[in-house]
Structure formats: C-alpha cells, structure tokens
Amino acid sequence: MLRRLEGETDYRVRCLTRRPAALAGKFSVDTEILAGDVLESGSLSRAMRGVDTAYYLVHSMQASGDFEALDRVAAGNFAAEAKRAGVRQIVYLGGLGHGRDLSSHLASRQEVGQILRASGLPTIEFRASIVIGSGSASYEIVRALVEGLPVVVTSRWLETAAQPIAIEDVVDYLFAALEYQGSGVFEIGGEDQVTYAEILREYARQRGLSREVLRLPVLAPRASRHCLGLLTPVYGQVAGAMVDSLRNETVVRTTVASDAFAVKPRGLSEAIARALVNEDREFAETRWSDALPTGRPLAWRGLSFGRRRVSSRAICVGRPPDHAFEPIKRIGGRTGWYAGTWFWRVRGLLDSLRGGVGLRRGRRDPVDLRVGDTVDFWRVERIEPNRLLRLAAEMKIPGRLWLQFEVDPDGSGTSQIRQTTVFDPAGYLGLAYWYLFCPIHNWVFAGMLRGIAASAAASRSGAELFNSSRRWRPRPAVRRGSDVELGS
C-alpha cells in the first residue's frame, strides 16, 4: 500500500510503526516514518498532525492477553487523536461476517469499525473475506495445511462458504477510498464464492501437490485449534482464534462496494497464482543482510519466509569487499566448495545416479561468472560484482534450493560475508528433507563460510586463493554480534 501511495499520488505519506528501523531504506525518501504505538495515545499526536486521510490497518490478535480489549483501546486512541488533529477521513480494513453468532475474532474486527465511526469522523470500513497473499494469517493457515499434511483432516468448517480476495484487490479498494466522499461499510470479496475445501484443493493444484481432504464430523474444535497451532508456528497465537471464525460464512451479500468503487476483483485461481508469483518476486528482490535479524541466534528450525525455509550466518573478515568477494566468485569447479569435499563428491554422485546433472558440468570460466552460468549442479541466478552472488540448485531434491553470498563493508577496510541458504520445500516430503538433513547441512555450509573467510583473509591482493583440497589452520571467529544460526 505504501508503494502505491508513493507512486500514484501527489500526497505526502507518513507511516506510523513500532519498529521504524524495519522500514528504513525500503521506501521513498519523501515518506516520513514515525515511531509510535496505537496503544499509547501520547505517541499518536505527532503522527496525526496535518493528516488528511488516516488508514487503520492494525490488529492485536498476535499480542498476548485479551486481544479484544487491546483492540478497543487501540481503536479508541486512534479515533480520539484523529478527531483532535482534524483528520478528514479514516479508512479501516476489517473482517466480513454476518449474524449474532460471530467468532470472537470477527466480532472484534467489526467492533473496531464501530469505535472508529463513533468518533464522528467520516469512516470507510472495508469488510474482507480471506485475503489471499503472503502475510495474511488465513492464507498462511491454508498454506501450512496443504504443504505440511498428506491428508488434511478437518471438521464441519471445511464446507463453510467464503469469498477469498487477492491482496492486490484489497489494496485497490484501499487506494480508491482516497477519492470517496462520506462514510460507509463495504463488503469486499473476490469473484468466486467457494468453500474452504476448494481453497485448499486449488492451492495444492497450483503447487503441484497431491492432497486428500477428509472431513471428520466428530473432530472437536479444540483438536482443530491444537493442530493448526502446531502446523502454523509463525501464526500459532492466532490460529486458535481463527479456527472459530471458520464456522462463519464470509460472503458478500450486497453490491454496495461494486457500485461505489471501480474495482473488479480476481477469482480464486488467479488470486493464488498472483500470490505465488509475488512471493517469488519478493524473494528475488530480498537482500538477506537487510531482511534477517542480527541479534542472538534464532531457533534451530530456521526462519520462515513465506513458504520457504531460511538459514543464514555471517562472518567478519579483515579485507575490503573486493578481496572478500574474490573467493566467492571462484567457487565450484576446480576451486571446489571450501569445505566438506567428500560431501560434495558424494552428493554429486547420488545426483548423477538419480538422473541429475551431478558435478560433471563444472564452470565455464574459473574466475568470471555471469547470470545463467553453471557452477557444478548450481546455476548463477544473480550476481552483483563485489557484493552479491545467488546460485539456484539444479540437483534432484524435493523442492527448490538457493545459496546466496553477500559482502558488505564493515568499517576500517574490513567486510562482513553473509551466507544464506533458502529452501522452498515441495510439500511434506520437502519439509522432511529440510529437517532430516539439517545437522549435516549446518556443518557443511558453516565450514564453507569459514573456508571462504580464510581464503579472503590469507589473500593480500585477491590473487592467492583457497583450494578445497588444502586444509587451513586459521578459523576466523564468527562475529557474535551478527551471527544468525538458523539451521539448514
């Protein structure tokens, strides 16, 4: 939404966030990033000053404690400060649902809309069904079920009707609200009315996964909540509350939104296809040195980035970036992989036996690398001189694998090298592969990074390089302040 506002309007944009550092450098220099928290009314006055339209895109369900009470406080603070500052209009994204038997999640979503309207300011409330897009909690639950289970066992909510909407269409509605005069509650959904079972099957079809969906009428709601909590660790706190919402139909019953806004939402198939494409694009544009935390090591299971599993580690070397990058661009072929030579040879042999490319391709050139070049059973997907190398694996594995190196200056002529492995598992077999080989991958890739650092540290001119057949005594210490061991 921020990029849309920056690129297609003349408005000055201001963003309120609890973590300004997370947005640093990601948006236009003209966008003002302010630190604040809707639960602390005193932090909102500066943010509201001079604002014409205020978007409320906040939900407290991931917080600890009573999320309904937190949402009431947050919405009340926001509405009061907006009115005090003379804001012209509030735009709010809530949840779609009908009747008195709403789940606590949907009831809270609609109560927030009532609180905002009670301020007396013109308020546009969009009530959305399942939002199809990376980061949406409901979409992440669909992903976790399909990716993690060969048979999806569910209860009656499997046949509940919904009207899922692509995240791009939601943004279109939010953007169109800038030109709308007045207040209103608008129900928004995609082109198709489907059941949750159909959503699961369509996601599985587009991911090339064979999944059976089995309904058990006797499956208790508590058991459903427990299973979702285990399968969706990132959204474990919200899964329990959301399973109650699945009993409520979330379909559009009025034409008010289509009459008021010139938005033509996509159907389910296109919405999922766009979500998968957008995840690939976001991944391709990600620089892991910016995206990953640099504090203490995370859990051994690794970090999830969409449907992918990420493992990353960093090391500091006493050489400038051009010297630090030198051994990276020579990787593979005759140079080898700087550690675990026997592992790579065995891995190449196994790949060849399975009909893969193995290690026989080598490299086009021992020094020069270009996008599209082969490096043993990898292919160069992206390269930035003295800065970044991303390799995509072409070996036989249950998923897609990338290996990325980044070099950043670290002050006083030194550099930090970050190595990241990213795995996109093909269903539960891919997940089993990731976790089963975690210990050996962790050992091999950590040794590779130390070998690259040793080669860079031993080279004064960048010409003296490490060869994987030699052993090096120096083992540069991984810098404690920036190491991230996530498991591979």
ABEGO torsion letter per residue (X at the ends): XAAAAAAABABBBBBBBABAAAABGABBAABBBBBBBAABAAAAAAAABGBABBBBBBBAAABBEBAAAAAAAAAAAAAAAAAAAGBABBBBBBBBEBEAABBAAAAAAAAAAAAAAAAGBBBBBBBBBBBBEBGBAAAAAAAAAAAABABBBBBAAAABBBBBBBAAAAAAAAAAAAABBEBEBBBBBBABBBBAAAAAAAAAAAAGBBBBBBBBAABBAAAAAAAAAAABAAAAAAAAAAAAAAABBBBBABAAAAAABBBBBBBAAAAAAAAAAAAAAAAAABBAAAABBABBBBBAAEBBBEABBBBBBBBBBABBAAAAAAAAAABEEAAEAGBGAAAAAAAAAAAAAAGBAEAAAEBABAABBBBGBBBEABBBABBBBGABBBBBBABBBBEBBBBBBBBBBAEGGBBBBBBBBBBBBBEAAAAAAAAAAAAAAAAAAAAAAAAAAAAAAABAAGABBBBAABBBABBBBBBAAABBBAEX
